[in-house]
Amino acid sequence: MKTTHAILATSAFAITALAIVEAGRLHPAAFASPMATGNNGVTVLTASTGQGPDEAPYEALFVLDNRTEMILVYGIESPTDRRLVLRSAASLPALFRAARGG
């Protein structure tokens, strides 16, 4: 019976140690992942553009409209002027066709 308890205790210790080591490898930005939400065939996703200061990087807004099969990309012109500007719009079927080489 003592052997069973020793094996369980050792396993629990090993799993806990592994969890701590893996948690230490996570980059802080992993917790600030892009946010997506959707309703009625429209999905909205924000993602960092890779520009701006590290503590507050600039983001882009992606709108996927399943009804019209379009993707719309919005951004901010400058940090002082916080208005969203349409950067690009494209047909999703056309983008996938182009990606397949057609």
C-alpha positions in Angstrom: 0.0 0.0 0.0 2.9 2.4 0.8 4.3 1.8 -2.8 1.0 2.9 -4.3 1.0 6.1 -2.2 4.6 6.8 -3.1 3.9 6.4 -6.8 0.8 8.7 -6.6 2.7 11.3 -4.6 5.6 11.2 -7.1 3.3 11.5 -10.1 1.5 14.4 -8.5 4.8 16.2 -7.7 6.0 15.6 -11.3 2.8 16.9 -12.9 2.9 20.0 -10.6 6.5 20.7 -11.5 5.8 20.3 -15.2 2.9 22.7 -15.0 5.0 25.3 -13.2 7.8 25.0 -15.7 5.5 25.3 -18.7 3.7 28.3 -17.1 7.0 30.0 -16.7 7.6 29.7 -20.5 4.5 31.6 -21.4 5.2 35.1 -22.8 3.1 37.8 -21.2 1.6 38.6 -24.6 0.1 35.1 -24.7 -2.5 36.4 -22.3 -3.3 39.4 -24.5 -4.3 37.3 -27.4 -6.6 38.6 -30.2 -10.2 38.9 -29.2 -13.0 37.6 -31.5 -16.7 37.8 -31.2 -19.5 36.9 -33.6 -23.3 37.1 -34.1 -25.7 36.7 -37.0 -23.0 35.7 -39.5 -20.6 38.6 -38.7 -17.3 37.9 -36.8 -15.2 40.8 -35.4 -11.6 40.2 -34.6 -8.9 42.6 -33.3 -5.2 41.9 -33.6 -1.9 43.8 -33.1 -0.4 45.4 -36.2 3.1 45.0 -34.8 3.5 48.8 -34.7 3.3 51.3 -31.8 4.8 51.1 -28.3 5.2 47.8 -26.6 2.9 48.7 -23.7 0.1 49.7 -26.1 0.6 48.3 -29.6 -1.7 49.5 -32.4 -4.4 47.2 -33.4 -6.4 46.5 -36.5 -10.1 45.5 -36.6 -11.1 42.6 -39.0 -14.7 42.2 -39.9 -15.7 38.9 -41.5 -19.2 39.0 -43.0 -20.5 35.6 -43.9 -23.7 37.0 -45.5 -21.8 38.9 -48.2 -18.6 36.8 -48.0 -16.4 39.8 -47.4 -13.5 40.7 -45.2 -13.1 44.4 -44.1 -10.0 45.6 -42.4 -10.1 48.8 -40.3 -7.2 50.7 -38.7 -6.4 54.0 -37.0 -4.6 56.6 -39.0 -2.6 58.1 -36.1 -2.6 57.6 -32.4 -3.8 61.2 -31.8 -6.7 60.8 -34.2 -8.6 57.8 -32.9 -11.0 57.4 -35.8 -11.3 54.0 -37.6 -10.5 54.1 -41.3 -11.3 51.4 -43.8 -7.9 50.0 -44.9 -9.1 47.3 -47.2 -12.1 45.2 -48.3 -12.0 42.0 -50.3 -14.2 39.1 -51.4 -13.4 36.0 -49.4 -14.1 33.6 -52.3 -11.7 35.6 -54.5 -9.0 35.6 -51.9 -9.2 31.8 -51.5 -9.2 31.4 -55.3 -6.1 33.5 -55.6 -4.4 31.6 -52.8 -5.1 28.3 -54.7 -3.5 29.8 -57.7 -6.7 30.3 -59.7 
